[in-house]
Amino acid sequence: MKKEISLPTIFWRLAIWLGIVIVLFITAAAMFSDSGKVLALISSIAPEWLALIILSVLFNYALRFAKWQYFLSILKISIPVKLNLWVFFSAFTMVLSPAKLGELIKSLLLKIRLDIPVSQTAPVVMAERLTDLIGLLILCGLGFSQFAFGGKTLLITGVIILSGIVLITRPGFWAFIDRLLGMHKRTSGLRSTIVTIQKSTETLLNLKTLAISVPLSAVSWAGEGVALYLIFRSMGVETENLLAIAVFAHAFGSIAGALSFLPGGLLVTEGAMGVFFVFVSIPETAAISATFLIRALTLWFAVCLGTIIFAAGHRRSDLQALSLSLNDATDKDEMPRENQN
């Protein structure tokens, strides 16, 4: 018997694919609109400086991969290193999704390749984002003692993040979610999935795990702050506390961009860094050029690297399987109804 698809399911499918198309469009438009200026700026940097800048960015990626691997090992998920590298870097293609939520593609790829339930690995992506933000807050906290800039924003962000972690690691929160799902037959089938998510979340966000993952996040993101510092040095900028300025500016801009939920934090990240550079009296020309360059050598570099790695390692069946996985996600709403008939 042919399966009937309800109107809400059609809307969900359209929303998912529209979201993907929007992310891809914004990525392409932003890259091409800035490409001329960015290429001109990059060509003005001496090769030895450019090599050091890229190495600093790759340092961030290496430690973030180490954290991803660490989280998976805690959940006793074993993945061949080559495949795991491909999955990790393939997610960079979705860097421009709001708050990097598109990186959930890692869970879908693991489901496709190794049949690992999405509910088991999705909390890893969430834990990555939360520990990234805490690590960035630590970097900002260290810089705040010198610059006294953005204190209210940092305090509010810290309270929200820590409150969120406390909330989602409490059994009472998950019991409440379970009761909500159990109230309707259409959602009751998700209760077992929620149990899996709860167990993974509590394991990944306990104090012992955070004691390792948060410092790792802080050190990794400091790498991109060092990249910004090297950009300033390559331009001949000589300012007191330049390294601290660069690390704080990058961390503060990244937090502002993440909280904006705009794709890749576009405009907000740049704006936050620009305001801070004015605050610490960085020359305007150097500030604008450095902002363009650090975004090109982090954001756009990540998108290009992820696209190349995905293209190099993907199978023909991967895109088809991704499409089916997204469709199945909307079809689950129909299952209880069909089971009743």
C-alpha positions in Angstrom: 0.0 0.0 0.0 1.4 3.4 -1.0 2.3 5.5 2.0 0.4 8.8 2.3 2.3 11.9 3.1 0.6 14.6 5.2 0.7 18.3 4.5 2.8 19.0 7.7 5.4 16.4 6.5 5.6 18.2 3.1 6.1 21.5 4.9 8.9 20.0 7.0 10.6 18.6 4.0 10.4 21.9 2.2 11.7 23.7 5.3 14.7 21.4 5.6 15.7 21.6 2.0 15.1 25.4 1.9 17.4 25.8 4.9 20.1 23.8 3.1 19.7 25.8 -0.1 19.8 29.1 1.9 23.0 28.1 3.7 24.7 27.1 0.4 23.5 30.3 -1.3 24.8 32.5 1.5 28.1 30.7 1.5 28.6 31.1 -2.2 27.4 34.8 -2.3 29.5 35.8 0.7 32.6 34.1 -0.7 32.4 35.5 -4.2 31.4 39.0 -3.0 34.5 39.3 -0.9 36.8 37.2 -3.0 38.6 40.1 -4.9 39.4 42.1 -1.8 40.4 39.0 0.2 42.7 37.7 -2.5 44.4 41.1 -2.8 45.0 41.2 0.9 46.3 37.6 1.0 48.7 38.3 -1.8 50.1 41.3 0.1 51.2 39.0 3.0 54.7 37.5 2.8 54.7 33.7 2.3 56.4 33.0 5.6 53.8 34.9 7.5 50.9 33.3 5.5 52.3 29.8 6.3 52.4 30.6 10.1 48.9 32.0 10.0 47.5 28.9 8.3 49.4 26.6 10.7 47.8 28.5 13.6 44.3 27.8 12.1 45.2 24.2 11.4 46.3 23.9 15.1 42.7 24.9 16.1 41.3 22.2 13.7 43.7 19.5 15.1 42.7 20.1 18.7 39.0 20.3 17.8 39.3 16.9 16.1 41.1 15.6 19.2 38.1 16.8 21.3 35.6 15.2 18.9 37.6 11.9 19.1 37.7 12.2 22.9 33.9 12.6 23.1 33.4 9.6 20.9 35.7 7.5 23.0 33.8 8.4 26.1 30.7 7.0 24.5 32.7 4.0 23.4 32.1 4.7 19.7 35.0 3.4 17.7 35.5 4.8 14.2 38.5 4.2 11.8 40.7 7.3 11.9 40.6 7.9 8.1 36.8 7.8 8.1 36.5 9.9 11.2 38.7 12.6 9.7 36.5 12.6 6.6 33.4 12.9 8.7 34.8 15.6 10.9 36.1 17.9 8.1 33.1 17.2 5.8 31.0 19.1 8.4 33.0 22.2 7.7 30.8 22.6 4.6 28.0 23.6 6.9 30.0 26.2 8.9 27.6 28.9 7.7 24.6 27.3 9.2 23.1 29.2 12.2 25.2 28.5 15.3 26.9 25.8 13.2 23.9 23.5 13.7 24.6 22.1 10.3 27.5 20.2 11.8 24.9 17.6 12.8 25.7 16.3 9.3 28.5 14.4 11.1 25.8 12.3 12.9 24.1 11.7 9.6 27.3 10.6 7.9 28.1 8.2 10.8 24.6 6.8 10.5 25.1 6.3 6.8 28.5 4.8 6.9 28.5 2.8 10.2 24.8 2.7 11.1 25.5 4.5 14.4 22.2 6.0 15.7 22.0 9.8 15.3 20.6 10.0 18.8 23.9 8.7 20.1 26.2 11.1 18.3 24.1 14.2 18.1 24.8 15.1 21.7 28.5 15.0 20.8 27.9 17.9 18.3 26.0 19.8 21.0 28.8 19.2 23.6 31.3 20.5 21.0 29.4 23.7 20.6 28.8 24.2 24.4 32.5 23.6 25.3 33.6 25.8 22.4 31.6 28.6 23.8 32.9 28.0 27.4 36.5 27.9 26.0 35.9 31.2 24.2 34.4 32.7 27.4 37.6 31.7 29.3 39.7 33.5 26.7 37.5 36.6 26.9 37.7 36.4 30.7 41.4 36.4 30.6 41.4 39.4 28.3 38.6 41.2 30.2 41.0 41.8 33.1 43.1 44.0 30.8 40.5 45.6 28.5 37.2 45.8 30.6 35.2 45.4 27.4 31.9 43.7 26.8 31.5 42.6 30.5 27.7 42.5 30.5 27.6 40.4 27.3 30.1 37.9 28.6 28.4 37.6 32.0 25.0 37.0 30.4 26.4 34.5 28.0 28.2 32.7 30.8 25.1 32.5 32.9 23.0 31.2 30.0 25.5 28.5 29.0 26.2 27.2 32.5 22.5 27.3 33.3 21.8 25.3 30.2 24.4 22.7 31.0 23.0 22.3 34.6 19.5 22.0 33.1 20.2 19.4 30.5 22.2 17.2 32.8 19.4 16.9 35.4 17.1 13.8 35.3 14.1 16.0 36.1 14.5 17.9 32.8 14.5 14.7 30.8 11.6 13.3 32.8 9.7 16.4 31.8 10.5 15.9 28.1 9.5 12.3 28.4 6.1 13.3 29.9 5.5 15.8 27.1 6.3 13.2 24.4 4.1 10.6 26.2 1.1 12.9 26.0 0.6 12.3 22.3 0.7 9.1 20.3 2.5 10.8 17.4 5.5 11.6 19.6 5.5 8.7 22.1 7.7 6.7 19.7 10.5 9.2 20.3 10.8 8.4 24.0 13.4 5.7 23.5 15.4 8.1 21.4 15.3 10.7 24.2 16.6 8.2 26.7 19.7 7.6 24.4 20.2 11.4 24.1 19.9 11.8 27.8 22.5 9.2 28.6 25.0 10.6 26.0 24.5 14.2 27.2 25.0 13.3 30.9 28.1 11.4 30.1 29.6 14.2 27.9 28.8 17.1 30.2 29.9 15.7 33.6 32.6 17.6 35.5 35.3 15.1 34.8 34.7 15.3 31.0 34.4 19.1 31.1 37.7 19.4 33.0 39.4 18.0 29.9 37.2 19.3 27.0 36.9 22.9 28.1 40.6 23.7 28.4 41.1 21.8 25.1 38.5 24.2 23.6 40.2 27.3 25.0 43.6 26.3 23.7 42.3 25.3 20.3 40.4 28.6 19.8 43.4 30.6 21.0 45.1 29.2 17.9 42.8 31.4 15.7 43.5 34.3 18.0 47.2 33.8 17.4 46.4 33.7 13.6 44.8 37.2 14.0 47.9 38.4 15.9 50.2 37.1 13.1 48.0 38.9 10.6 48.6 42.2 12.4 52.3 41.5 12.7 52.5 40.8 8.9 51.0 44.2 8.4 53.6 45.8 10.6 51.2 46.8 13.4 53.1 47.4 16.7 50.8 47.9 19.6 51.2 47.0 23.3 49.5 43.8 24.3 48.8 43.0 20.6 48.6 39.2 21.2 46.1 39.7 24.1 44.1 42.1 21.9 44.0 39.6 19.0 43.0 36.6 21.1 40.3 38.6 22.9 38.9 40.2 19.8 38.6 36.9 18.0 37.0 35.1 21.0 34.6 38.0 21.6 33.6 38.2 18.0 33.1 34.5 17.8 30.8 34.5 20.8 28.8 37.5 19.4 28.4 35.7 16.1 27.3 32.4 17.7 24.7 34.2 19.8 23.3 36.0 16.8 22.3 32.7 15.1 23.1 34.3 11.8 24.8 32.0 9.3 28.5 31.9 10.3 27.8 34.9 12.5 28.2 37.0 9.3 28.4 40.8 10.0 28.0 40.4 13.7 31.4 38.8 14.3 33.1 41.3 12.1 31.2 44.2 13.7 32.0 43.0 17.2 35.7 42.8 16.4 35.6 46.2 14.7 34.1 47.9 17.7 36.7 46.4 20.0 39.6 47.4 17.6 38.3 51.0 17.8 38.1 50.7 21.6 41.8 49.7 21.8 42.9 52.3 19.1 44.0 49.9 16.4 44.5 51.9 13.2 41.3 51.7 11.1 42.9 50.5 7.9 44.8 47.7 9.7 41.6 46.7 11.7 39.5 46.4 8.6 42.1 44.5 6.6 42.8 42.1 9.5 39.1 41.5 10.1 38.7 40.5 6.4 41.7 38.3 6.5 41.0 36.4 9.7 37.5 35.6 8.4 38.8 34.5 5.0 41.5 32.3 6.6 39.2 30.8 9.1 35.6 30.8 7.8 36.2 30.6 4.1 39.2 28.4 4.5 37.1 26.0 6.6 34.3 25.9 3.9 36.8 25.2 1.1 38.7 22.6 3.1 35.5 20.8 4.1 34.2 20.8 0.5 37.4 19.4 -0.9 37.7 16.7 1.8 34.0 15.7 1.4 34.3 15.6 -2.4 37.5 13.5 -2.1 36.1 10.9 0.2 32.4 10.7 -0.6 30.6 7.8 -2.3 27.9 8.2 -4.9 25.5 6.7 -2.4 26.2 9.3 0.3 24.2 12.2 -1.1 21.3 9.9 -1.8 21.5 8.5 1.7 21.6 12.0 3.2 18.5 12.9 1.2 16.7 9.8 2.4 17.8 10.4 6.0 16.3 13.9 5.9 13.1 12.6 4.4 12.9 9.8 7.0 13.2 12.4 9.8 9.9 14.0 8.6 8.3 10.6 7.9 8.6 9.6 11.6 5.7 11.9 12.4 3.6 9.6 10.2 4.5 6.3 11.8 2.2 6.3 14.8 -0.7 7.3 12.6 -0.1 4.5 10.2 0.3 2.0 13.0 -3.2 2.9 14.2 -4.8 2.0 10.9 
